[in-house]
Amino acid sequence: DYWKEIQGGTYSHPRIGECVNHLLELGAYGAGQSSWGPALYGLVEGDKQANQLLKTMDEYLNEGDNTGSAFITSVDNIGAKITED
């Protein structure tokens, strides 16, 4: 809610808030908006749950006139590394 006044709400668009809530309802243990959006994320444990959530979210993102895509990735808590050749 820190940027709520600047971006016009908790999320950059009401649909993102709906998607975050949907992710949590589907069992994600965490969900949110990445920076200023429009990307959002859901955190799950394991490939099985990730694949189930992916299928459901892909359908949800493309209901009616809406368009969107979902994909699975892993987290990296190490960050960038600079190496010399």
Buried (B, 14 or more C-beta within 10 A) or exposed (E): EEBEEEBEBBBBBEBBBEBBEBBBEBEBEEBBBEEEBBEBBBEBEEEEBBEBBBEBBEEBBEEEEEEBEBEEEEEEEEEEEEEEE
